Amino acid sequence: MNALECKLPPPLVALLCAGLMYGLHGWLPAAMPLPAALAWPFVALGLLLDGSAVLAFFRQHTTVNPLKPQNSTALVVSGFYRLSRNPMYLGMLCLLLAWALWLGNWAALAGPLLFWLWITRWQIVPEERALAARFGDDYLAYCRRVRRWL
């Protein structure tokens, strides 16, 4: 396991990306010719994805702690987990896209891109290794049925 793998809580990574986006918004004025109101559907989708994913974990009585994926006690494959293996991270990505739309700045799109890259490499890939070790063929079959993001 690499020193950065599963070390930063994904909500913190999202907040850091949001801060970067705000900084880029002020530093690189590159107006996006879209109404800020387009952000609201992404906010709604992001909150729906995050909330329902957390609820699915509680219903299965398994950990929601992304820093310790090896502590999972159940494989969650219901709800939005039928469409994406990572609806919580997809929800956070939607919230960052909403923030970029709200800021109305093309440069702010660097935040969602950075989040996607970081979460994929330093969070999702190590989680996948841990879940494959923990749940074996059941998890591998799930991975064949459901895509990582969408």
DSSP file (Angstrom, degrees, kcal/mol; ACC not computed):
  #  RESIDUE AA STRUCTURE BP1 BP2  ACC     N-H-->O    O-->H-N    N-H-->O    O-->H-N    TCO  KAPPA ALPHA  PHI   PSI    X-CA   Y-CA   Z-CA
    1    1 A M              0   0    0      0, 0.0     2,-0.1     0, 0.0     0, 0.0   0.000 360.0 360.0 360.0 135.5    0.0    0.0    0.0
    2    2 A N    >   -     0   0    0      1,-0.1     3,-1.1   120,-0.0     0, 0.0  -0.399 360.0-111.6 -77.9 155.5    1.3    3.5   -0.9
    3    3 A A  T 3  S+     0   0    0      1,-0.3    -1,-0.1    -2,-0.1     0, 0.0   0.757 116.2  45.1 -61.1 -27.0    1.7    6.2    1.7
    4    4 A L  T >  S+     0   0    0      3,-0.1     3,-1.3     2,-0.1     4,-0.5   0.569  83.9 115.5 -93.7  -9.5   -1.2    8.3    0.2
    5    5 A E  T <  S-     0   0    0     -3,-1.1   118,-0.2     1,-0.3   117,-0.1  -0.436  94.4 -13.1 -70.3 127.3   -3.7    5.5   -0.3
    6    6 A C  T 3  S+     0   0    0    116,-2.8    -1,-0.3    -2,-0.2   117,-0.1   0.836 104.0 115.4  54.4  39.2   -6.8    5.8    1.8
    7    7 A K    <   +     0   0    0     -3,-1.3    -2,-0.1   115,-0.2    -1,-0.1   0.767  60.4  56.4-106.2 -34.8   -5.2    8.5    4.0
    8    8 A L  S    S-     0   0    0     -4,-0.5    -1,-0.2   114,-0.1    -2,-0.1  -0.872  88.9-116.6-102.6 128.4   -7.3   11.6    3.3
    9    9 A P    >>  -     0   0    0      0, 0.0     4,-1.9     0, 0.0     3,-1.0  -0.411  24.4-127.2 -59.6 131.1  -11.0   11.5    3.9
   10   10 A P  H 3> S+     0   0    0      0, 0.0     4,-2.6     0, 0.0     5,-0.2   0.836 108.5  57.0 -52.8 -37.5  -12.8   12.0    0.5
   11   11 A P  H 3> S+     0   0    0      0, 0.0     4,-2.4     0, 0.0     5,-0.1   0.890 107.2  50.0 -61.9 -33.9  -15.0   14.8    1.9
   12   12 A L  H <> S+     0   0    0     -3,-1.0     4,-2.6     2,-0.2     5,-0.2   0.913 109.1  50.8 -66.5 -42.0  -11.8   16.6    2.8
   13   13 A V  H  X S+     0   0    0     -4,-1.9     4,-2.3     1,-0.2    -1,-0.2   0.919 111.0  49.6 -59.7 -43.1  -10.4   16.1   -0.7
   14   14 A A  H  X S+     0   0    0     -4,-2.6     4,-2.4     1,-0.2    -2,-0.2   0.912 110.9  49.0 -62.8 -42.7  -13.6   17.5   -2.1
   15   15 A L  H  X S+     0   0    0     -4,-2.4     4,-2.3     2,-0.2    -2,-0.2   0.893 110.4  50.7 -64.8 -39.4  -13.4   20.5    0.2
   16   16 A L  H  X S+     0   0    0     -4,-2.6     4,-2.3     2,-0.2    -1,-0.2   0.905 111.3  48.5 -63.5 -40.8   -9.8   21.1   -0.8
   17   17 A C  H  X S+     0   0    0     -4,-2.3     4,-2.5     2,-0.2    -2,-0.2   0.897 109.5  52.7 -65.1 -39.8  -10.8   20.9   -4.4
   18   18 A A  H  X S+     0   0    0     -4,-2.4     4,-2.1     2,-0.2    -2,-0.2   0.896 109.5  49.3 -62.9 -40.2  -13.7   23.4   -3.8
   19   19 A G  H  X S+     0   0    0     -4,-2.3     4,-2.3     2,-0.2    -2,-0.2   0.909 110.3  50.2 -64.3 -42.0  -11.2   25.8   -2.2
   20   20 A L  H  X S+     0   0    0     -4,-2.3     4,-2.9     1,-0.2     5,-0.2   0.912 108.7  53.1 -59.8 -42.6   -8.9   25.5   -5.2
   21   21 A M  H  X S+     0   0    0     -4,-2.5     4,-2.3     1,-0.2    -2,-0.2   0.907 108.1  49.7 -60.9 -42.3  -11.8   26.2   -7.4
   22   22 A Y  H  X S+     0   0    0     -4,-2.1     4,-1.6     2,-0.2    -1,-0.2   0.909 111.7  49.0 -63.4 -41.7  -12.7   29.3   -5.5
   23   23 A G  H  X S+     0   0    0     -4,-2.3     4,-2.1     1,-0.2    -2,-0.2   0.918 111.7  48.1 -63.8 -43.6   -9.0   30.5   -5.8
   24   24 A L  H  X S+     0   0    0     -4,-2.9     4,-3.1     1,-0.2    -1,-0.2   0.866 106.0  59.5 -64.1 -35.5   -8.9   29.7   -9.5
   25   25 A H  H  < S+     0   0    0     -4,-2.3    -1,-0.2    -5,-0.2    -2,-0.2   0.892 112.8  37.8 -59.3 -41.2  -12.2   31.6   -9.9
   26   26 A G  H  < S+     0   0    0     -4,-1.6    -1,-0.2    -3,-0.1    -2,-0.2   0.810 122.3  42.9 -79.5 -30.9  -10.6   34.8   -8.5
   27   27 A W  H  < S+     0   0    0     -4,-2.1    -2,-0.2     1,-0.2    -3,-0.2   0.855 119.8  36.2 -87.7 -37.5   -7.2   34.3  -10.1
   28   28 A L  S  < S-     0   0    0     -4,-3.1     2,-1.0    -5,-0.2    79,-0.4  -0.777  73.6-158.8-119.5  85.2   -8.2   33.2  -13.6
   29   29 A P        +     0   0    0      0, 0.0     2,-0.3     0, 0.0    -4,-0.1  -0.504  30.3 151.9 -68.8 104.4  -11.3   35.0  -14.8
   30   30 A A        -     0   0    0     -2,-1.0    76,-2.9    -5,-0.1    77,-0.3  -0.729  36.9-144.9-133.6  81.7  -12.6   32.8  -17.5
   31   31 A A  B     -A  105   0A   0     -2,-0.3    74,-0.3    74,-0.2    73,-0.1  -0.161   0.2-143.4 -58.7 135.4  -16.4   33.3  -17.5
   32   32 A M        -     0   0    0     72,-2.5     2,-2.2     2,-0.1    -1,-0.1  -0.885  12.8-138.5 -97.1 120.4  -18.6   30.4  -18.3
   33   33 A P        +     0   0    0      0, 0.0    -1,-0.1     0, 0.0    -2,-0.0  -0.197  68.1 106.5 -79.8  52.6  -21.6   31.6  -20.3
   34   34 A L  S    S-     0   0    0     -2,-2.2     2,-0.2    67,-0.1    -2,-0.1  -0.961  77.7-103.1-127.3 145.2  -24.1   29.4  -18.5
   35   35 A P    >   -     0   0    0      0, 0.0     3,-1.9     0, 0.0     4,-0.2  -0.453  23.5-132.1 -68.0 138.3  -26.7   30.4  -15.9
   36   36 A A  G >  S+     0   0    0      1,-0.3     3,-2.2     2,-0.2     4,-0.3   0.753 100.9  76.7 -61.1 -24.1  -25.6   29.6  -12.3
   37   37 A A  G >  S+     0   0    0      1,-0.3     3,-1.2     2,-0.2    -1,-0.3   0.716  76.4  75.5 -62.1 -19.6  -29.1   28.1  -11.8
   38   38 A L  G <> S+     0   0    0     -3,-1.9     4,-0.6     1,-0.2    -1,-0.3   0.673  82.3  71.4 -64.2 -14.7  -27.8   25.1  -13.7
   39   39 A A  H X> S+     0   0    0     -3,-2.2     4,-2.0     1,-0.2     3,-0.5   0.833  81.1  72.3 -68.7 -32.1  -25.9   24.2  -10.6
   40   40 A W  H <> S+     0   0    0     -3,-1.2     4,-2.7    -4,-0.3     5,-0.2   0.857  92.1  52.0 -61.7 -41.3  -29.1   23.2   -8.6
   41   41 A P  H 3> S+     0   0    0      0, 0.0     4,-2.5     0, 0.0    -1,-0.3   0.884 111.4  49.6 -61.1 -34.0  -29.8   19.9  -10.4
   42   42 A F  H <X S+     0   0    0     -4,-0.6     4,-2.6    -3,-0.5    -2,-0.2   0.870 109.8  51.0 -70.3 -36.0  -26.2   18.9   -9.7
   43   43 A V  H  X S+     0   0    0     -4,-2.0     4,-2.6     2,-0.2     5,-0.2   0.948 112.3  46.7 -62.4 -48.1  -26.6   19.8   -6.1
   44   44 A A  H  X S+     0   0    0     -4,-2.7     4,-2.4     1,-0.2    -2,-0.2   0.926 114.7  46.2 -61.2 -45.5  -29.8   17.8   -5.8
   45   45 A L  H  X S+     0   0    0     -4,-2.5     4,-2.9    -5,-0.2     5,-0.2   0.919 112.5  50.8 -64.0 -43.5  -28.2   14.8   -7.6
   46   46 A G  H  X S+     0   0    0     -4,-2.6     4,-2.6     1,-0.2     5,-0.2   0.919 112.9  44.8 -61.1 -45.1  -25.1   15.0   -5.4
   47   47 A L  H  X S+     0   0    0     -4,-2.6     4,-2.7     2,-0.2     5,-0.3   0.888 113.6  50.9 -67.4 -38.4  -27.0   15.1   -2.2
   48   48 A L  H  X S+     0   0    0     -4,-2.4     4,-2.4    -5,-0.2     5,-0.3   0.937 113.1  45.3 -62.7 -47.2  -29.3   12.3   -3.3
   49   49 A L  H  X S+     0   0    0     -4,-2.9     4,-2.0     2,-0.2    -2,-0.2   0.945 117.5  43.3 -62.0 -49.1  -26.4   10.0   -4.3
   50   50 A D  H  X S+     0   0    0     -4,-2.6     4,-2.3    -5,-0.2     5,-0.2   0.939 116.6  46.1 -64.2 -47.6  -24.4   10.7   -1.1
   51   51 A G  H  X S+     0   0    0     -4,-2.7     4,-2.3    -5,-0.2    -2,-0.2   0.922 114.9  45.3 -63.6 -45.4  -27.4   10.4    1.2
   52   52 A S  H  X S+     0   0    0     -4,-2.4     4,-2.2    -5,-0.3    -1,-0.2   0.857 112.3  52.6 -69.5 -32.9  -28.8    7.2   -0.3
   53   53 A A  H  X S+     0   0    0     -4,-2.0     4,-1.8    -5,-0.3    -2,-0.2   0.927 110.7  46.4 -67.3 -44.4  -25.3    5.6   -0.4
   54   54 A V  H  X S+     0   0    0     -4,-2.3     4,-2.2     1,-0.2    -2,-0.2   0.918 112.1  51.9 -62.8 -42.4  -24.7    6.3    3.3
   55   55 A L  H  X S+     0   0    0     -4,-2.3     4,-2.5     1,-0.2    -1,-0.2   0.896 106.4  53.9 -60.8 -40.5  -28.1    5.0    4.1
   56   56 A A  H  X S+     0   0    0     -4,-2.2     4,-1.4     1,-0.2    -1,-0.2   0.880 108.2  50.2 -61.9 -38.0  -27.4    1.8    2.2
   57   57 A F  H  <>S+     0   0    0     -4,-1.8     5,-2.1     2,-0.2     4,-0.4   0.917 110.6  48.7 -66.3 -43.1  -24.3    1.3    4.2
   58   58 A F  H ><5S+     0   0    0     -4,-2.2     3,-1.1     1,-0.2    -2,-0.2   0.894 108.6  54.0 -64.0 -39.0  -26.2    1.8    7.5
   59   59 A R  H 3<5S+     0   0    0     -4,-2.5    -1,-0.2     1,-0.3    -2,-0.2   0.842 110.7  46.1 -63.5 -32.5  -28.9   -0.6    6.4
   60   60 A Q  T 3<5S-     0   0    0     -4,-1.4    -1,-0.3    -5,-0.2    -2,-0.2   0.451 109.8-126.6 -88.2  -0.8  -26.2   -3.3    5.7
   61   61 A H  T < 5 +     0   0    0     -3,-1.1     2,-0.3    -4,-0.4    -3,-0.2   0.910  64.5 132.0  56.3  46.2  -24.5   -2.5    9.1
   62   62 A T      < -     0   0    0     -5,-2.1    -1,-0.2    11,-0.1    10,-0.1  -0.821  62.1 -83.3-123.7 166.7  -21.1   -1.9    7.5
   63   63 A T        -     0   0    0      8,-0.3    11,-0.1    -2,-0.3    10,-0.1  -0.358  20.8-166.4 -71.9 142.9  -18.6    0.8    7.9
   64   64 A V        +     0   0    0     -2,-0.1    -1,-0.1     8,-0.0    -6,-0.0   0.303  55.3 118.9-102.7   4.7  -18.8    4.1    6.0
   65   65 A N    >   -     0   0    0      1,-0.2     3,-1.2     3,-0.2     6,-0.2  -0.611  46.8-168.0 -74.8 107.4  -15.2    4.9    6.9
   66   66 A P  T 3  S+     0   0    0      0, 0.0    -1,-0.2     0, 0.0   -58,-0.1   0.607  81.3  67.9 -73.8  -9.5  -13.3    5.1    3.6
   67   67 A L  T 3  S+     0   0    0      1,-0.2     3,-0.1   -60,-0.1    -2,-0.1   0.618 106.7  38.8 -83.9 -11.7  -10.0    5.1    5.4
   68   68 A K    X   +     0   0    0     -3,-1.2     3,-2.1     1,-0.1    -1,-0.2  -0.484  62.6 157.0-134.0  63.6  -10.5    1.5    6.5
   69   69 A P  G >  S+     0   0    0      0, 0.0     3,-1.7     0, 0.0    -1,-0.1   0.769  71.3  69.3 -62.8 -23.4  -12.1   -0.4    3.6
   70   70 A Q  G 3  S+     0   0    0      1,-0.3    -2,-0.0    -3,-0.1    -3,-0.0   0.653  88.4  66.3 -68.2 -13.6  -10.8   -3.7    4.9
   71   71 A N  G <  S+     0   0    0     -3,-2.1    -8,-0.3    -6,-0.2    -1,-0.3   0.409  71.8 127.1 -87.2   2.4  -13.2   -3.3    7.9
   72   72 A S    <   -     0   0    0     -3,-1.7     3,-0.1     1,-0.1   -10,-0.1  -0.341  37.6-174.2 -60.8 137.9  -16.2   -3.7    5.6
   73   73 A T        +     0   0    0      1,-0.2     2,-0.3   -10,-0.1    -1,-0.1   0.515  66.8  32.0-110.5 -10.0  -18.6   -6.4    6.8
   74   74 A A  S    S-     0   0    0    -11,-0.1     2,-0.7     2,-0.0    -1,-0.2  -0.996  73.3-124.0-147.7 148.6  -21.0   -6.4    3.9
   75   75 A L        -     0   0    0     -2,-0.3     2,-0.6    -3,-0.1    56,-0.0  -0.848  27.7-147.9 -92.7 115.5  -20.9   -5.9    0.2
   76   76 A V        +     0   0    0     -2,-0.7   -19,-0.1     1,-0.1   -20,-0.0  -0.763  36.4 150.0 -90.1 118.2  -23.4   -3.1   -0.7
   77   77 A V        +     0   0    0     -2,-0.6     2,-0.2   -21,-0.1    -1,-0.1   0.203  42.8  92.7-132.0  12.5  -24.9   -3.7   -4.2
   78   78 A S  S >  S+     0   0    0      3,-0.1     3,-1.8     4,-0.1     5,-0.1  -0.522  75.9  13.0-105.3 173.9  -28.4   -2.3   -3.9
   79   79 A G  G >  S-     0   0    0      1,-0.3     3,-1.9     2,-0.2     4,-0.2  -0.363 135.7  -8.6  63.8-138.1  -29.8    1.2   -4.6
   80   80 A F  G >> S+     0   0    0      1,-0.3     4,-2.0     2,-0.2     3,-1.8   0.679 124.0  79.4 -66.2 -15.9  -27.4    3.4   -6.6
   81   81 A Y  G <4 S+     0   0    0     -3,-1.8    -1,-0.3     1,-0.3    -2,-0.2   0.588  82.3  65.9 -68.5  -7.7  -24.8    0.7   -6.1
   82   82 A R  G <4 S+     0   0    0     -3,-1.9    -1,-0.3     1,-0.1    -2,-0.2   0.681 111.8  33.2 -79.5 -19.1  -26.5   -1.1   -8.9
   83   83 A L  T <4 S+     0   0    0     -3,-1.8    64,-0.4     1,-0.3     2,-0.3   0.695 130.4  18.5-107.4 -27.5  -25.5    1.7  -11.3
   84   84 A S     <  -     0   0    0     -4,-2.0    -1,-0.3    62,-0.1    64,-0.2  -0.997  56.2-144.0-147.2 139.0  -22.1    2.8   -9.9
   85   85 A R  S    S+     0   0    0     62,-2.1    63,-0.1    -2,-0.3    64,-0.1   0.621 104.2  39.1 -75.8 -10.6  -19.6    1.1   -7.6
   86   86 A N     >  +     0   0    0     62,-0.7     4,-2.3    61,-0.3    -1,-0.2  -0.371  61.2 149.9-137.0  57.6  -18.9    4.6   -6.1
   87   87 A P  H  > S+     0   0    0      0, 0.0     4,-2.4     0, 0.0     5,-0.1   0.813  75.8  58.6 -65.0 -26.9  -22.1    6.6   -5.8
   88   88 A M  H  > S+     0   0    0      2,-0.2     4,-2.0     1,-0.2     5,-0.1   0.948 111.0  40.9 -64.4 -45.6  -20.7    8.5   -2.8
   89   89 A Y  H  > S+     0   0    0      2,-0.2     4,-2.3     1,-0.2    -1,-0.2   0.860 113.4  54.3 -70.7 -34.1  -17.8    9.8   -4.8
   90   90 A L  H  X S+     0   0    0     -4,-2.3     4,-2.3     2,-0.2    -1,-0.2   0.890 107.3  51.9 -63.6 -39.3  -20.0   10.4   -7.8
   91   91 A G  H  X S+     0   0    0     -4,-2.4     4,-2.1     2,-0.2    -2,-0.2   0.918 109.4  48.5 -62.3 -43.7  -22.2   12.5   -5.5
   92   92 A M  H  X S+     0   0    0     -4,-2.0     4,-2.1     1,-0.2    -2,-0.2   0.892 110.0  52.4 -63.6 -38.9  -19.2   14.5   -4.3
   93   93 A L  H  X S+     0   0    0     -4,-2.3     4,-2.4     2,-0.2    -2,-0.2   0.902 107.7  51.7 -63.2 -41.3  -18.2   15.0   -8.0
   94   94 A C  H  X S+     0   0    0     -4,-2.3     4,-2.4     1,-0.2    -2,-0.2   0.898 108.4  51.6 -61.4 -40.4  -21.7   16.3   -8.8
   95   95 A L  H  X S+     0   0    0     -4,-2.1     4,-2.0     2,-0.2    -1,-0.2   0.885 109.9  49.0 -64.9 -37.8  -21.4   18.8   -5.9
   96   96 A L  H  X S+     0   0    0     -4,-2.1     4,-2.3     2,-0.2    -2,-0.2   0.887 109.9  51.0 -68.4 -38.2  -18.1   20.0   -7.3
   97   97 A L  H  X S+     0   0    0     -4,-2.4     4,-2.3     2,-0.2    -2,-0.2   0.900 109.2  51.8 -63.9 -39.0  -19.5   20.4  -10.7
   98   98 A A  H  X S+     0   0    0     -4,-2.4     4,-2.7     2,-0.2    -2,-0.2   0.910 108.5  51.0 -61.0 -42.0  -22.4   22.4   -9.2
   99   99 A W  H  X S+     0   0    0     -4,-2.0     4,-2.7     2,-0.2    -2,-0.2   0.902 108.8  51.1 -63.1 -41.6  -19.8   24.6   -7.5
  100  100 A A  H  X>S+     0   0    0     -4,-2.3     4,-1.5     2,-0.2     5,-1.2   0.914 112.2  46.9 -62.4 -42.1  -18.0   25.2  -10.8
  101  101 A L  H  <5S+     0   0    0     -4,-2.3    -2,-0.2     2,-0.2    -1,-0.2   0.907 111.8  50.6 -65.5 -40.6  -21.3   26.1  -12.5
  102  102 A W  H  <5S+     0   0    0     -4,-2.7    -2,-0.2     1,-0.2    -1,-0.2   0.908 110.5  48.8 -63.9 -41.2  -22.2   28.4   -9.6
  103  103 A L  H  <5S-     0   0    0     -4,-2.7    -1,-0.2    -5,-0.2    -2,-0.2   0.789  99.5-144.7 -68.0 -26.6  -18.8   30.1   -9.8
  104  104 A G  T  <5 +     0   0    0     -4,-1.5   -72,-2.5     1,-0.2     2,-0.4   0.888  53.5 127.7  66.4  39.9  -19.4   30.5  -13.6
  105  105 A N  B > < -A   31   0A   0     -5,-1.2     3,-0.7   -74,-0.3     4,-0.4  -0.987  55.9-151.4-137.3 126.2  -15.7   29.9  -14.4
  106  106 A W  G >  S+     0   0    0    -76,-2.9     3,-1.7    -2,-0.4     4,-0.2   0.874  99.4  59.8 -61.2 -38.0  -14.1   27.5  -16.8
  107  107 A A  G >  S+     0   0    0    -79,-0.4     3,-1.9   -77,-0.3    -1,-0.2   0.799  92.0  68.7 -62.4 -27.4  -10.9   27.3  -14.7
  108  108 A A  G X  S+     0   0    0     -3,-0.7     3,-1.8     1,-0.3    -1,-0.3   0.711  79.7  77.8 -65.8 -18.7  -13.0   26.1  -11.8
  109  109 A L  G <> S+     0   0    0     -3,-1.7     4,-1.6    -4,-0.4    -1,-0.3   0.635  75.3  77.7 -66.3 -11.0  -13.5   22.8  -13.7
  110  110 A A  H <> S+     0   0    0     -3,-1.9     4,-2.7     1,-0.2    -1,-0.3   0.821  86.6  62.0 -63.6 -29.5  -10.0   21.9  -12.7
  111  111 A G  H <> S+     0   0    0     -3,-1.8     4,-2.8    -4,-0.2     5,-0.2   0.962 104.4  42.1 -64.0 -54.4  -11.4   21.1   -9.2
  112  112 A P  H  > S+     0   0    0      0, 0.0     4,-2.6     0, 0.0    -1,-0.2   0.891 116.1  51.4 -60.4 -36.8  -13.8   18.2  -10.3
  113  113 A L  H  X S+     0   0    0     -4,-1.6     4,-2.4     2,-0.2    -2,-0.2   0.940 111.3  46.4 -64.4 -46.0  -11.1   16.9  -12.6
  114  114 A L  H  X S+     0   0    0     -4,-2.7     4,-2.9     2,-0.2     5,-0.2   0.910 112.7  50.8 -62.2 -42.4   -8.5   16.9   -9.8
  115  115 A F  H  X S+     0   0    0     -4,-2.8     4,-3.0     2,-0.2     5,-0.3   0.942 110.4  49.3 -59.5 -48.1  -11.0   15.2   -7.4
  116  116 A W  H  X S+     0   0    0     -4,-2.6     4,-2.0     1,-0.2    -2,-0.2   0.917 114.2  45.1 -57.9 -46.2  -11.8   12.5  -10.0
  117  117 A L  H  X S+     0   0    0     -4,-2.4     4,-2.3     2,-0.2     5,-0.3   0.940 116.9  44.2 -64.2 -47.9   -8.1   11.8  -10.6
  118  118 A W  H  X>S+     0   0    0     -4,-2.9     4,-3.2     1,-0.2     5,-0.5   0.950 115.3  46.4 -63.0 -51.1   -7.2   11.8   -6.8
  119  119 A I  I  X>S+     0   0    0     -4,-3.0     5,-3.6    -5,-0.2     4,-1.4   0.889 113.3  49.9 -63.1 -39.4  -10.1    9.7   -5.7
  120  120 A T  I  <>S+     0   0    0     -4,-2.0     5,-2.1    -5,-0.3    -1,-0.2   0.961 121.3  32.4 -63.0 -49.9   -9.7    7.2   -8.4
  121  121 A R  I  <5S+     0   0    0     -4,-2.3    -2,-0.2    -5,-0.2    -3,-0.2   0.930 130.1  29.8 -75.4 -46.7   -6.0    6.7   -7.8
  122  122 A W  I  <5S+     0   0    0     -4,-3.2  -116,-2.8    -5,-0.3  -115,-0.2   0.577 134.0  19.3 -97.9  -9.9   -5.6    7.2   -4.1
  123  123 A Q  I  X<S+     0   0    0     -4,-1.4     4,-2.2    -5,-0.5    -3,-0.2   0.701 121.9  41.9-121.8 -56.3   -9.0    6.0   -2.8
  124  124 A I  I  ><S+     0   0    0     -5,-3.6     4,-3.0     2,-0.2     5,-0.2   0.937 112.5  51.2 -67.6 -47.6  -11.0    3.8   -5.2
  125  125 A V  H  ><S+     0   0    0     -5,-2.1     4,-1.9    -6,-0.3    -1,-0.2   0.926 114.2  44.0 -59.2 -46.0   -8.1    1.6   -6.5
  126  126 A P  H  > S+     0   0    0      0, 0.0     4,-2.4     0, 0.0    -1,-0.2   0.895 112.9  52.8 -65.7 -36.3   -7.0    0.7   -2.9
  127  127 A E  H  X S+     0   0    0     -4,-2.2     4,-3.0     1,-0.2     5,-0.2   0.925 107.3  52.3 -60.4 -43.4  -10.6    0.2   -1.8
  128  128 A E  H  X S+     0   0    0     -4,-3.0     4,-2.4     1,-0.2    -1,-0.2   0.897 109.1  49.6 -60.9 -40.6  -11.1   -2.2   -4.7
  129  129 A R  H  X S+     0   0    0     -4,-1.9     4,-2.2    -5,-0.2    -1,-0.2   0.940 113.2  46.5 -61.7 -46.4   -8.0   -4.2   -3.7
  130  130 A A  H  X S+     0   0    0     -4,-2.4     4,-2.1     1,-0.2    -2,-0.2   0.901 113.9  47.2 -64.2 -41.8   -9.3   -4.4   -0.1
  131  131 A L  H  X S+     0   0    0     -4,-3.0     4,-3.2     2,-0.2     5,-0.4   0.869 110.6  52.0 -70.5 -35.5  -12.8   -5.4   -1.1
  132  132 A A  H  X S+     0   0    0     -4,-2.4     4,-1.8    -5,-0.2    -1,-0.2   0.909 112.3  46.5 -65.0 -40.5  -11.5   -8.0   -3.6
  133  133 A A  H  < S+     0   0    0     -4,-2.2    -2,-0.2    -5,-0.2    -1,-0.2   0.877 119.0  41.6 -66.9 -36.7   -9.4   -9.5   -0.8
  134  134 A R  H  < S+     0   0    0     -4,-2.1    -2,-0.2    -5,-0.2    -3,-0.2   0.897 130.3  22.1 -78.1 -42.4  -12.3   -9.4    1.7
  135  135 A F  H >X S-     0   0    0     -4,-3.2     3,-1.3     1,-0.2     4,-0.5   0.451  84.5-174.5-112.9  -3.1  -15.2  -10.5   -0.6
  136  136 A G  H 3X  +     0   0    0     -4,-1.8     4,-2.2    -5,-0.4     3,-0.5  -0.119  66.9   7.7  54.1-129.2  -13.4  -12.4   -3.3
  137  137 A D  H 3> S+     0   0    0      1,-0.2     4,-2.5     2,-0.2    -1,-0.2   0.795 126.3  60.2 -61.4 -32.1  -15.5  -13.8   -6.2
  138  138 A D  H <> S+     0   0    0     -3,-1.3     4,-1.9     2,-0.2    -1,-0.2   0.930 109.8  42.5 -61.8 -43.9  -18.6  -11.9   -5.1
  139  139 A Y  H  X S+     0   0    0     -4,-0.5     4,-2.5    -3,-0.5    -2,-0.2   0.910 113.1  52.0 -69.3 -41.5  -16.9   -8.6   -5.4
  140  140 A L  H  X S+     0   0    0     -4,-2.2     4,-1.5     1,-0.2    -2,-0.2   0.885 110.0  49.3 -63.2 -37.9  -15.2   -9.5   -8.7
  141  141 A A  H  X S+     0   0    0     -4,-2.5     4,-1.5     2,-0.2    -1,-0.2   0.898 110.1  51.7 -65.8 -40.4  -18.6  -10.5  -10.2
  142  142 A Y  H  X S+     0   0    0     -4,-1.9     4,-2.5     1,-0.2     3,-0.2   0.910 107.0  53.4 -60.7 -43.3  -20.0   -7.2   -8.9
  143  143 A C  H  < S+     0   0    0     -4,-2.5    -1,-0.2     1,-0.2    -2,-0.2   0.837 107.1  51.7 -62.1 -33.5  -17.2   -5.4  -10.6
  144  144 A R  H  < S+     0   0    0     -4,-1.5    -1,-0.2    -5,-0.2    -2,-0.2   0.825 115.4  41.9 -72.0 -30.4  -18.0   -7.1  -13.9
  145  145 A R  H  < S+     0   0    0     -4,-1.5     2,-0.4    -3,-0.2    -2,-0.2   0.822 116.7  44.9 -83.5 -33.4  -21.6   -6.1  -13.7
  146  146 A V  S  < S-     0   0    0     -4,-2.5    -1,-0.1    -5,-0.1   -62,-0.1  -0.934  78.9-126.6-125.0 134.1  -21.2   -2.5  -12.5
  147  147 A R        -     0   0    0     -2,-0.4   -62,-2.1   -64,-0.4   -61,-0.3  -0.303  23.9-116.3 -74.3 160.1  -18.9    0.2  -13.7
  148  148 A R  S    S+     0   0    0    -64,-0.2   -62,-0.7   -63,-0.1   -63,-0.1   0.936 104.4   1.8 -62.3 -49.7  -16.6    2.1  -11.4
  149  149 A W              0   0    0    -65,-0.1   -63,-0.2   -64,-0.1   -59,-0.1   0.842 360.0 360.0-105.7 -62.1  -18.2    5.6  -12.0
  150  150 A L              0   0    0    -66,-0.1    -3,-0.1   -65,-0.1   -66,-0.1   0.309 360.0 360.0-143.9 360.0  -21.1    5.2  -14.3
